[in-house]
Amino acid sequence: MYSRVYRVGATVVLLAVLGMSGSRALAQEQSIEAKWYGSLGLGMIEYEGDEEVDDAYLGNLRLGYDYSEWWSFEGSLVIAPKIEGNFRNSHGRRINRLEESTEDGVEDTYGVGLALDALFHFTRWDRLDPFLSVGIGMMYYGDEIAGETFDVALRGGGGVMYHFNDEWAIRADGRAFLAGNDTEVNAIIDAGVVWTWGAGIAPKMVAVGGPLDSDGDRLPDTQEERIGTDPYDPDTDGDKLTDGDEVLDYDTDPLNPDTDWDGLKDGEEVHTYDTDPKDADTDDGGVSDGHEVIDDDTDPRAGHGDDDLQRFELNINFDYDKDIVKPQYFREIDIVGKVLSRDEGATAVIEGHADRKTLSDEVYNLDLSERRAKAVRQYLIDKGGIESDRLKAKGFGFSRPLAPNDPQAGNPLNRRVVVYVRKGSDGEVVDMGEAQVVPAEMISAEDK
């Protein structure tokens, strides 16, 4: 009785949802955007080990509709042409469980299924498109399995699409589903290709002789080819400014998400922080916009430079693979110590940074840069008499460059030790003097 109610109820829900989806599509005016897509794939259906049938290959055909930026709805047809019986051992004999539960000679069967899924996308319009899925489905078998030829199942899972362009993509999916009288937990894993209807059609403006702008970013495809941007992606570098905005409005680099190398993406600077994406220190206070936002909680906007921390960039040339500060660099660190001594409420963060080459190891450089920052901290404690709880040391490896790195030579500007001093309530700004000058040729080559 319960099984019959379960099957009928689930079938009614599935048909109702299909009906509402179809009526909604018919009621809406036709959109100029490409909303419908189809998918063809191959995969496997995996059954629990105690069932009458074994894992089997399948093919699927999906029809999807993009309801919004976040949600899509998909109907799918699954065909498993040959599902072999599972075996059990009994007194030294292998017995086909499918044949045992049906009739003699039935060693395999087939399955045909229908399903409807709702997909929640995290980044639908990006090249990489992960999603979660929930839905309902039904499966018909050519022979009875556990006394049934028809199963209704609740489904859940997820997957990812990779979009080569607006028209073509590939995808991988996984679904777990509850089915049968004993609520067996089975799964389908598959991969396939996706084609979107209408996405490859050129805009109508082309018919009257206008330049082709496939991604609608205000740059003609021919110009995008010259500057190296993707004519099918309106935001090639992923910084939340379109390629056209960067070239035509802000004069930023559409191939670099952080044009001024301050640690903030160009789109963040324009839309969120109101800073200049071409000026690493918009307020001219001595600290980069990114450091103010990410680390200092100060205001990076123009006219707010008086709240910046004091920045000391030290010219310390460490020996290869060493973190020992040589005596000739004591004077520069002593300047920082004097600033901290004059303001007993001041605190400091010492940062170690590295450059990056093709063979640079991330973990190694992170550890080395932290050890060198700790060496400067220890000097300030031992020689400068600064309390340890006023000093912190951090290593960033090559994660925060100031400028592009050469694959072979790296970049001396990115090999640095920087001290940021936060004034106490009564502290005064002290001129850093020579400690601000960092000749690039004096900075050591990175070790690995």
N, C-alpha and C positions, 0 to 999 in steps of 0.2 A: 504493500500500500504506500509506504513512504517513498519507495523508489519511483512509483508511478507519479505521485504528486510532484516529486522533485523534478522529473523529466518534463512533465507538462508545464509546470510553472516556469522553469528556465526557458523552455521553448517559447512561451508567450512573451516573456521579457525580451528575448532576442528579436522576435518578429516585431514587437512594438518599437524597439529602438531603431531597427532597420526602417520601419515605416516613417517614424518621425524624422530620421536623417534624410530620407528621400523627399518628403514633403517640404522640408526646410530648403533643400537644394532647389526644388522647383519654384518655391515661393519667392526666392531672392532674385533680384535682377542679375543679369549676367555680368560678372566682374571682368575688368580688363586685365587683371592679374592671373597668372597661371596657378590654379588652385588644385587641379586634379593630377594625380600621378599613378603610375602602375609599376608593379614590381614582380619580377620573375626570379625564383631562387630554388636552391637545392639544399637539403639538410637531412637530419635524422630525427626519428621519434624514439625516445628512450623510455622503456617500461620498467616498472619495479621488478626486481629479480624473481618474485614469487608469482608472477602472472603467467597466463597460458601462452603468451606470445613473447618473442624476442625483439630486440631493437631492430629497426628497419629504416631503409632510405626512403625519402619522400621528395616530392616536388610541390612548390606552392606558387600560387598566383594571387597577388594582392591588388586591390583598388583602393586608393586613399584620397582623402579630401582634406586640405588645410583649412580648418575652420577659423583659426586665428594664428597669431604669432606663436602661441603656446600650445595649442591643441590641434591634433589631427585625428580623423576617424578612418579606420581601415576595415574593409571586408576582405576576407581571404578564403581561398579554396585550396585544400590540401589533398594530395593524392599519394597514397603509399601503395604501389602496385603489387608488392609481394611482402607479406609479413609472415615470417616463418614461426613455427611453434617453438616454445621453450621446452627444455628437457629436464626431467628429474631422474634420479638414479633409484632403482628399486631392485635389491637382491642381485646387484651386478648388471642389471639391464638398464639401458637408457630408454625412457618412455617419453614420447612426444605428448606434452600436456595439452596441446590444442586438439590433437587426435583423440586423446583420452576424454576430453570434455565435450566433444562433438560426436564424431562417428569415425569409423575406420576409414583410412585413406585420406583424411583431411589433415595434411601436414603443414599447410600454409594457407593464408587468406589474403585479403586486400582491405584497404580502408579509404574512405572518402570523407573529408570533413569540411565544415563551414564554420567561420568564426567572425566576430566583430570585436575590434579592439579600439580603445581610446588611448592615444599617445600624448604624453606630456613632454614637450621639448624644452630643453634648457637654453639652447642657442640655435634656434631653427634656421636663421638666415646666415649663419656662419658656415665656413667650410667643414668644420667638424661639428656634428649634430647629434649629441647623445640624447636619449629619451627613455622614459619609463612607460609601461604599458599595463592596462587592466582591461579585461573583457570576458566574453562568454563564447562558448563554441559547442559544436556537436559533431560526433564522429559516427559514421555508419560502417560496419564491418560485413564482409561477405559471408561470414560464418559467425555463429554465436561464440562470444567470449564471456565466460562466467555466466552463461545463460542469457546473455543480452547481445543483440546485434546493433544496438543504438545507444550511444553514450552522450550525455550532456555534461559539460565541464565548465568550471570557473577557471579563468586564466590570469596569470600575472607574470610580469618580467620586464624586459627592457632590451635595449640595443643601441646601435650607433650607425649613423649614416656619414659618409664622406662625399661631399659634393665637389666634383671636378669643375662644374660650372652650373648655371641655373637649370640646365636641362638634364644632365646625367649625374648619377651618383651610384655608389655601391653601399651595401648595408650588411650588417650582421645582427641577428636577433636570437634571443633565448626566451622561451616561455615555459613556465611550470603550470600544470593544471591538475585540478582535483576532479576525478571522474569515477564512475562506477558505484555499485552498491556499497562497497567497502572503502569508498573514498581513497582510491589509489592515487598516489602522487607521481605523475609522469612528466615528461619534458619534451619539448621540441627545440632543436638548435638548427639554424639555417643561415645561409648567406645568399645574396643575390644582387641584381642590378636594378636601378630605379630610373624611370624615365618620366619627366614631367611634361604634360601636354601644354603646348603653347609657349613654353619657356624659351625655345630656340627661335621663335618668330621675331624678326626684326621689327622695331617700332614703326608705326605708320608714317612718321615724319620722314623716313628714308625715301618713301615714294615721291616726295616733292623735292628731293635733291638735298636735304639737309645732311650734315655729317652723322655717321653712325656712332651712337653712344650706347653701347650694349648694356652697361650697368647703371646708366642714368646719373652719373656723378658729375656731369657738365663738362667732362673732358672727352673729346672724340677718341675713338679707338686708335686712330693713327697717331695721335699725340701720346696716348698712353704707351703705345709700343715704343715710341722714341725715348720716353723718360724711364721706361722699365716697369711701369705699374701694370696690374692685371686688368684688362678691359672688361672682364666679366665679374670683377669684385670692386664695388664702390669704395671700399676701405682696405686697400692692399696691405698696409702695415698694421691694421687692427687697433688704431689708436683712438677710434670714435670720432675722427674727422674724415670726411670723404676725401678722395684724392682731389676732386675739384675744389673743395674748401681749402685744402692745403696749398694747392698751386695758385688758385685765383684770388683767395681772400687773405690767407695768413702767411704766405710765402715760407711755409715750413716744408720739411722733407717728407714726401709721401711714401718713401721707402724706409723711413726710420721712425718708429713710434715715439721716440723721445728726441726731438731735433736738437735741443740744447743740452742733453745729457745731464739733466738735473735730477733724474729719478722719477719724474712725473710724465705720463703720456701726454701728448699734445692735446688730445681731446679733454683730458682732465683739467689741464691748465686753462683752456678756453671756457668750458662749460661748468666746471665745478669750483675751481679755486681763483678764477679771475686773475691769472698771472700770464706773463708773456711767454709763449712757447718757444721763442727764439732767444730769450734771455734767462740764463740759469739762475740769476739773482735779481728778480724783478724789483725788489724794494731796495737794492743796493746796500743791504745791511751787512754783507760779508758772508752770508750763509746761503747755500743753494735753496731754491724753492722746495725741492723734494725733501731735503733734510729738515726744513722747517715743518713741513706737513707730516712726514712719516715719523720723525724722531723727536722734534722739539716742541710741537704744539704751539708754535708762534705763527704770526700772520705774515704770509709771504707777499701780500699785495703791495703795489706801489704806494709809497708814502708811509709804510709801517716798518721801516728798517731799524727803528730804535729799540724794537723788542728782540732783535736777533742775538743769538749767543755769540761770544767771542770765538773766533775760529783761528787756530794755530796750525798751520801746515808745516811739519817739521822735515828738514832735509837730513834724514838719517840714512846713511849708507851701510846696511848690514852686510857681513860676510856671507858667502854662499852657505845656504841651509843653516844659518845661525840666527840666534835671537839675542845676542849680546850687544849692548850699546857701547860703542867705542868712546874713549874720553874726549875726542875732538868734537863730539856732538852734545856734550854735557851743557855747554853754554846755551844752546837753543832750548833745551828742556828746562834749564834754570829760569828762563824767562817766564815759562808757564808756572813754575813753582812760586815765583815772586808774585805773580798775579793772584794765585790762590792764597798766598800768605797774607796779602794785604786785605783780602775779603774773606773772613773766617766762615761766612755763610755760603761761599761759592762752592759749587761742585763741578766735576769735569768727567767727560767720557772720552777715552782714548780709543781711536779707531785705527785698525790696521787694514790696508787694502793692497791688492795685487793686480797685475795685468794678466792678460790671457793670451796664450799661444795655442797653436793647433794641438800640441801634445800636453797642454797644461792639465793637471789633475785637480778636480774641484775640491775633493776632501783634503788633499795635501795642502793646497794653497789656503784653504779656510783655516786649517790648524796652524800653519806657519804665520799667517797674518795675525791670528789671535795671540800667539806666543810673543810676537814682536810688540804688539800693543801692551801685553802684560809686562814686558821688560821695561817699557817706558813708565808704566804705572808704578812698578816696584822701585824704579829710580826716584820718582817723586816722593814715595813713602820713605825710602832709606836716606836719601840725600837732601830732599826738600823739606822733610819733616811734615808732610801733609798726611792727615788722618786717612786711613785706608777706606773708611766708609764714605769718604767724599769723592772717591775715584772708582770708575768702572772701566774695564777694558773689553773691547769687542773686536772680533775678527770678521771681516766680510769677504775675504778671498777676492775673487774677481767679479762679484755680483753687482758692484756699484762703480762702473767705469765713469771717468770724466770725459773721455774721448774714445773714438774707435780704436780697436786693437789690430795691429798687423798680425797675420797668421803666423809669421816666422819670428818677428822681432818684438811682438807685443806693443806696449806703449809706455814710455817712462812716466808720463803724466798720471798713469793709473797705479803706479807703485808709490805708495805714500803712507805716512802716519799722520793723522789729523787729530787734534785735541779740541773739543768743544767745551767751553767754560760757561756755565750758567751762573750769573751774578747772584749774590745774596741780597737781602733787602737793603743793605747799606753799601753795597759794592759800587765801585766806579769803573768805567771802561778804561782800560790801560792800553796805550798804543803798543801794538805787537812788534813794531819795528822790523828788524832784519828777519825775524822768524817767519814772516809772510813770504819771503822771496825763496823760491824753490827752483834753482836751475835744473832743467831736465837732465842735462848731461851728468849731473852729480849723483843721480839716483841709481841705485844698483839694479842690475838685471834680475828679473824674477828667477827663482831657483829651479822650479819645475813647472 
